[in-house]
Amino acid sequence: GEAAAVAVHTDHYRGAVMLPPFFGEIATGKWRSNTSLTFLELSATEPFALKRPSQFRPPPPPPLRSFKYFREYEEVKRRGNAAAHPNAESDDGRFWSVNFVAQWNETMRQLADRHLTDINPSARLFALANTAAADAAIAVWESKVFYNYWRPITAIQEGDSDGNRFTRGDVTWTPLLATPKYPDYVSGANGLTGAYTGMLRLFFRTDRMDFSVKTTHPLVASPERFYHRFSEAAEEVVDARIILGIHFRSADEQARRLGQRIAVWTIIKGVGPTRHHHGKGH
């Protein structure tokens, strides 16, 4: 395992593409920053299973003058407003604001211990899921750079000049979570979650499964949540990033779909369908 990690790391940096800093674009609807886009190199990283980072690039975000954009604008403006928190939704957002890779790998450990009979299928699960998640992160960042779509904080503070007659700007608006230094479209958290939950559903051949997910966020009342479906947790992450005030709904839903498509591609291109998905006691 250590030798494989060293080899992957070495190959990655040997073939890495050195990209110039990216600060976005000063234009309506565009992300911009005084510091370069974080994790920019992901957008040009060679994927593990995908043919290219843009293979499943999502469709464009809603046009600024559309009614769909207005609905999503109003949703995040209301639910993600820092001034409105804490409220009944604060825990939902904060629970899903930590390390998604660590969260889902801990959950997979639970499921492997409970349902898989030996180390071979267990190792295969972890390999497939983390390969899909890695490619999802690469594909997400390719989309972020390609669309360079603004975050809610900029959109809402400049809402009076976006060309949409329904939106009302608020120059004082701030999100519950500090906005990360990269564009909105699409969501990294939901890309990863879509890949992990999509792979788990494919691997176990069912969406219905009892499992838990844990968080290390210090302000969350219950650090462990229990679920009965993989899709249930995935849907919660979509809402969480809106509650945190850092994504529009389309960025979350399209990212989840992107991760799910990559999970399907990965399991097809990996070792093919599994035959051992009968857990302990079955």
MOGI-V860553 format. One record per pair of residues at least 4 apart in sequence whose ideal C-beta (glycine too) atoms are under 8 Angstrom apart, sorted by sequence separation. I is the first residue (numbers start at 1). J is the second residue. D is the distance in Angstrom with one decimal. If there is no record, write none. Layout:
BEGIN
i = [I,I]
j = [J,J]
d = [D,D]
END
This chain:
BEGIN
i = [1,2,3,4,5,6,7,8,9,10,11,12,26,33,36,41,47,51,62,65,66,67,68,69,70,71,72,73,74,75,76,77,81,85,86,89,90,91,92,93,96,98,99,100,101,102,103,104,105,106,107,108,109,110,111,112,117,118,119,120,121,122,123,124,125,126,127,128,129,130,131,132,133,134,135,136,137,138,139,140,141,142,143,144,150,151,152,153,154,155,158,175,186,187,188,189,190,191,192,193,194,195,196,197,198,199,200,201,228,229,230,231,232,233,234,235,236,237,238,239,240,247,248,249,250,251,252,253,254,255,256,257,258,259,260,261,262,263,264,265,266,267,268,278,25,47,50,64,79,85,98,111,116,144,150,159,162,186,201,204,215,227,241,242,247,267,24,25,26,47,50,62,63,78,116,182,201,217,227,241,242,267,24,25,62,155,160,162,216,242,24,45,47,61,159,160,161,215,225,23,24,44,112,116,159,160,200,214,215,23,43,62,79,112,159,214,215,241,242,23,158,159,213,214,238,241,23,157,212,213,23,24,80,112,156,157,212,239,22,23,111,112,156,157,212,213,238,21,22,157,211,212,237,238,21,157,210,211,108,156,210,22,108,210,238,21,209,211,237,153,208,209,213,19,105,108,153,208,209,19,153,207,234,152,207,17,19,105,207,16,19,104,105,153,17,152,17,151,16,101,104,201,200,201,15,101,151,152,198,12,150,151,197,12,149,150,197,29,148,149,28,147,149,197,197,144,145,147,144,144,193,194,141,144,193,143,144,143,190,193,140,140,141,190,140,189,190,137,140,189,190,139,140,189,137,187,136,137,136,190,136,133,136,135,187,190,194,198,202,133,184,190,194,197,198,201,202,132,133,184,185,189,190,193,194,196,197,198,132,184,187,191,194,195,198,199,203,185,186,187,190,191,194,195,198,202,129,132,179,180,185,186,189,190,193,194,198,129,132,176,177,179,184,188,191,192,195,196,199,176,177,186,187,191,194,195,199,175,176,177,185,186,187,190,194,129,175,128,129,174,175,195,203,80,186,205,204,125,129,203,77,125,128,76,125,73,77,76,97,49,57,73,94,48,49,56,73,93,55,93,50,53,54,57,58,48,49,53,57,61,73,90,47,48,60,47,50,53,54,61,104,108,50,53,57,100,104,107,111,115,83,47,73,83,85,101,47,54,81,82,100,104,108,153,45,74,77,81,82,96,100,104,111,152,153,155,70,73,81,82,152,42,43,69,80,81,151,152,42,70,77,80,100,151,152,65,70,42,43,44,64,65,66,69,111,42,43,64,65,67,42,64,111,40,43,110,39,43,110,149,43,107,40,107,107,37,106,107,37,106,104,103,103,103,140,143,31,98,99,30,31,32,98,140,30,31,96,98,139,29,30,31,95,97,29,94,32,95,136,22,25,31,61,94,136,139,24,61,94,95,29,94,133,136,58,132,135,58,91,90,91,28,91,95,132,91,132,135,28,29,132,28,129,132,28,131,132,128,128,131,96,96,38,128,38,39,97,127,128,37,38,92,96,36,37,95,96,35,37,92,93,97,124,33,92,93,96,89,93,94,124,31,92,93,31,31,90,121,89,121,121,24,117,116,80,117,79,80,82,116,117,79,80,81,115,116,80,114,115,76,79,80,114,75,76,76,76,75,76,75,73,72,72,72,69,68,62,61,62,61,61,61,59,58,58,58,58,56,56,56,56,55,50,49,50,49,49,48,49,49]
j = [5,6,7,8,9,10,11,12,13,14,15,16,30,37,40,45,51,55,66,69,70,71,72,73,74,75,76,77,78,79,80,81,85,89,90,93,94,95,96,97,100,102,103,104,105,106,107,108,109,110,111,112,113,114,115,116,121,122,123,124,125,126,127,128,129,130,131,132,133,134,135,136,137,138,139,140,141,142,143,144,145,146,147,148,154,155,156,157,158,159,162,179,190,191,192,193,194,195,196,197,198,199,200,201,202,203,204,205,232,233,234,235,236,237,238,239,240,241,242,243,244,251,252,253,254,255,256,257,258,259,260,261,262,263,264,265,266,267,268,269,270,271,272,282,30,52,55,69,84,90,103,116,121,149,155,164,167,191,206,209,220,232,246,247,252,272,30,31,32,53,56,68,69,84,122,188,207,223,233,247,248,273,31,32,69,162,167,169,223,249,32,53,55,69,167,168,169,223,233,32,33,53,121,125,168,169,209,223,224,33,53,72,89,122,169,224,225,251,252,34,169,170,224,225,249,252,35,169,224,225,36,37,93,125,169,170,225,252,36,37,125,126,170,171,226,227,252,36,37,172,226,227,252,253,37,173,226,227,125,173,227,40,126,228,256,40,228,230,256,173,228,229,233,40,126,129,174,229,230,41,175,229,256,175,230,41,43,129,231,41,44,129,130,179,44,179,45,179,45,130,133,230,230,231,46,133,183,184,230,45,183,184,230,46,183,184,231,64,183,184,64,183,185,233,234,182,183,185,183,184,233,234,182,185,234,185,186,186,234,237,186,187,188,237,188,237,238,188,191,240,241,191,192,241,191,241,191,192,192,247,194,192,195,195,247,251,255,259,263,195,246,252,256,259,260,263,264,195,196,247,248,252,253,256,257,259,260,261,196,248,251,255,258,259,262,263,267,250,251,252,255,256,259,260,263,267,195,198,245,246,251,252,255,256,259,260,264,196,199,243,244,246,251,255,258,259,262,263,266,244,245,254,255,259,262,263,267,244,245,246,254,255,256,259,263,199,245,199,200,245,246,266,274,152,258,277,277,199,203,277,152,200,203,152,203,152,156,156,177,131,139,155,176,131,132,139,156,176,139,177,135,138,139,142,143,134,135,139,143,147,159,176,134,135,147,135,138,141,142,149,192,196,139,142,146,189,193,196,200,204,173,138,164,174,176,192,139,146,173,174,192,196,200,245,138,167,170,174,175,189,193,197,204,245,246,248,164,167,175,176,246,137,138,164,175,176,246,247,138,166,173,176,196,247,248,162,167,140,141,142,162,163,164,167,209,141,142,163,164,166,142,164,211,141,144,211,141,145,212,251,146,211,145,212,213,144,213,214,145,214,213,213,214,215,255,258,148,215,216,148,149,150,216,258,149,150,215,217,258,149,150,151,215,217,150,215,154,217,258,145,148,154,184,217,259,262,148,185,219,220,155,220,259,262,185,259,262,186,219,219,220,158,221,225,262,222,263,266,161,162,265,162,263,266,163,266,267,266,267,270,236,237,180,270,181,182,240,270,271,181,182,236,240,181,182,240,241,181,183,239,240,244,271,181,240,241,244,239,243,244,274,182,243,244,183,184,243,274,243,276,277,183,276,276,242,279,242,243,245,279,280,243,244,245,279,280,245,279,280,242,245,246,280,242,245,247,248,248,249,249,248,248,249,250,248,250,248,248,250,250,251,254,254,254,255,257,258,258,261,262,265,265,262,262,265,265,266,266,269,270]
d = [6.5,6.5,6.3,6.3,6.2,6.1,6.2,6.2,6.7,6.1,6.3,6.2,7.2,7.0,6.4,6.2,7.5,5.2,4.9,7.2,7.2,6.5,6.5,5.9,6.3,6.4,6.6,6.0,6.2,5.9,4.6,6.5,7.4,7.9,4.2,6.3,6.1,5.9,7.4,6.4,7.7,7.4,6.3,6.1,6.2,6.3,6.6,6.3,6.6,7.0,6.6,6.0,6.2,6.2,5.6,4.8,7.0,7.1,5.7,6.5,6.4,6.7,6.1,6.1,6.0,6.0,6.1,6.4,6.3,6.2,6.5,6.1,6.6,6.7,6.1,6.1,6.6,6.5,6.5,6.4,6.4,6.0,6.0,7.3,4.4,6.9,5.6,6.2,5.9,6.3,6.4,5.9,7.1,6.3,6.4,6.2,5.8,6.6,6.3,5.8,5.5,6.2,6.4,6.3,6.4,5.8,6.1,7.8,6.3,7.6,6.4,6.1,6.7,6.8,7.1,6.9,6.1,6.8,7.3,6.1,6.3,4.5,7.6,6.0,5.7,6.2,6.5,6.5,6.2,6.5,6.4,6.4,6.5,6.5,6.8,6.4,6.0,6.5,6.4,5.9,5.5,7.8,7.1,4.2,4.1,7.0,4.7,5.5,7.8,4.8,6.7,7.7,4.7,7.9,5.2,7.8,5.8,6.3,6.8,6.1,5.5,4.8,5.8,6.1,5.2,7.6,6.0,7.4,5.2,6.0,7.4,4.3,6.3,7.4,4.8,7.9,5.1,7.6,4.9,4.1,7.6,7.3,4.4,6.0,4.2,6.8,7.6,7.8,7.2,6.1,3.6,7.1,7.8,7.9,4.4,7.0,7.3,5.4,7.9,6.4,5.6,7.2,7.9,7.0,5.9,3.8,7.2,5.8,7.8,5.7,6.5,6.6,6.5,4.2,3.1,4.8,7.9,7.7,6.7,7.1,6.0,6.8,7.3,7.9,7.1,5.2,7.5,6.3,5.2,5.5,6.1,7.1,7.9,6.0,6.4,6.7,6.3,8.0,5.6,7.4,7.8,7.5,5.6,5.1,4.8,7.0,4.2,3.6,4.4,8.0,7.5,7.0,7.4,6.0,7.8,5.9,7.3,5.8,6.2,4.5,7.4,5.4,6.2,5.8,6.2,7.5,7.4,7.9,7.5,6.9,6.4,7.0,6.1,5.4,7.2,6.2,6.5,5.5,6.3,6.1,5.7,5.0,5.8,6.3,5.4,7.1,7.6,8.0,5.3,6.5,5.9,7.3,7.3,5.0,4.2,7.8,7.8,5.1,7.5,7.8,7.4,5.0,5.2,7.5,6.4,6.6,6.9,7.2,7.9,7.0,7.1,4.8,4.1,7.9,5.3,6.3,6.9,5.1,5.3,4.8,6.9,6.8,3.8,6.3,4.5,5.5,7.5,4.7,4.4,7.8,7.3,6.3,7.4,6.6,5.4,6.3,7.1,5.0,7.7,4.5,5.6,7.2,7.5,5.6,5.0,5.9,6.0,6.4,4.0,7.6,6.6,6.8,7.9,5.7,6.5,5.5,4.3,6.4,5.7,7.9,6.7,5.1,3.9,7.4,5.0,7.7,6.4,5.9,6.0,4.4,7.7,4.7,3.9,7.9,3.8,8.0,6.7,4.1,5.8,5.8,7.7,8.0,7.5,6.6,6.6,7.5,7.7,7.9,7.5,6.1,4.8,4.2,6.4,3.7,7.6,4.2,7.3,7.2,4.9,4.8,3.7,7.5,2.4,7.3,3.3,5.2,7.2,7.2,7.8,6.7,4.6,7.7,7.6,4.5,6.5,4.6,6.9,5.5,5.1,6.7,4.0,5.5,4.9,7.2,5.5,6.4,5.5,7.9,7.0,5.0,6.4,4.9,4.0,4.6,7.8,5.2,6.7,6.2,4.9,5.5,7.4,3.7,7.9,6.8,7.3,4.4,2.5,5.6,6.9,7.5,5.4,7.9,6.4,6.3,6.2,5.3,5.5,7.8,7.6,6.7,7.2,8.0,6.7,4.6,5.5,7.7,5.3,7.6,5.8,5.7,7.3,6.4,8.0,4.9,7.1,6.1,7.1,5.9,7.2,7.1,4.9,5.0,7.5,6.7,5.8,5.7,5.5,5.5,5.7,6.3,7.0,7.1,7.7,5.6,6.6,4.5,7.3,7.6,5.4,5.1,7.3,7.6,6.7,3.8,6.6,5.6,7.2,7.9,7.1,7.1,8.0,5.2,7.5,7.6,5.1,6.8,7.3,7.2,6.2,4.7,4.6,4.1,7.2,7.2,5.0,7.8,7.2,7.7,5.9,6.6,6.3,7.9,7.5,5.8,7.9,7.8,5.7,5.3,7.6,5.0,6.6,5.9,7.4,6.3,5.0,7.5,6.5,7.0,5.4,4.3,6.6,5.8,7.7,7.8,6.4,8.0,5.8,7.8,4.2,7.8,5.0,5.2,7.7,8.0,7.0,3.8,4.6,5.6,5.1,7.3,7.8,5.6,5.8,7.4,7.0,6.0,6.0,4.4,6.7,7.4,8.0,5.6,7.1,6.9,5.3,7.4,7.7,7.9,7.0,6.0,7.6,5.5,6.6,6.9,6.1,7.4,5.2,5.4,7.7,5.3,6.2,7.8,5.4,6.8,7.3,4.9,7.4,5.6,5.9,6.8,5.8,6.3,4.8,6.0,5.8,7.6,7.5,6.4,6.6,6.7,6.0,7.2,7.7,4.8,4.4,6.3,5.8,4.7,5.6,5.1,7.9,5.2,7.6,5.0,7.5,7.3,5.2,5.6,7.9,7.8,5.3,7.3,5.8,6.6,5.2,7.5,4.5,6.7,6.6,7.0,8.0,5.9,7.9,4.1,6.8,5.5,7.8,6.0,5.8,7.0,6.8,5.1,6.7,5.5,4.3,6.7,7.3,7.7,7.6,6.6,5.2,6.7,3.7,7.9,5.0,6.9,7.3,5.8,7.3,6.4,4.9,6.0,6.5,5.7,5.6,7.7,8.0,7.9,3.5,7.7,7.2,7.5,5.7,4.3,3.8,6.8,7.4,7.1,4.9,4.9,8.0,7.1,7.3,7.7,5.9,7.6,5.5,5.9,6.7,6.7,6.1,5.3,6.1,6.6,3.2,7.4,2.6,6.8,6.2,5.2,7.6,7.1,6.8,6.1,6.1,7.1,5.8,7.9,7.6,6.2,7.2,4.4,4.8,6.1,7.9,7.6,7.8,7.2,5.7,5.3,6.9,7.9,7.3,4.1,7.5,7.1,5.6,5.6,4.8,6.3,7.5,7.7,6.7,7.5,6.6,6.1,4.5,7.9,4.9,6.7]
END
